[in-house]
Amino acid sequence: MGDWTLVIVDNFNGDGGTLNSWDLQLCGNMNLSVDEILVEDGITIIYEENNHFLVKLPTNSINERLNMNVFNVLGQNIMWRTLENDSGQGYEYRIDMSHVAAGIYFVKIGNGTRSNIKRIIVK
């Protein structure tokens, strides 16, 4: 958060200097593991076509808003949505993954303390 400033100090007299490179690595505490399962049956993902997926979390015992995140294999969050159990039978959302690179991704649905996670493969 806020502005960051890189300060370089050369304490030697008159010899000059050059910054050849530098890195900044930002790390978060986002955890892809599942400590406690939200729903025992878990997430169902149906491939529709052209890297579009229907994500379903069937349940009639949960009626709160849940977060759905899609992560790449590096753990970077590439998508986030809030889902609601409008039908009373579970949560559904269609994901368009046609804009991302081919590879493995993870869909995580949860409420902050409990969650389910499922892998998808984008071709």
ABEGO torsion letter per residue (X at the ends): XEBBBBBBBBABBGAEBBBABBBBBBBBABBABBABBABAAEBBBBBAEGGBBBBBBBBAABABBBBBBBBBAAGBBABBBBBBBAAGAEBBBBBBAAABBBEBBBBBBBAGABBBBBBBBBX
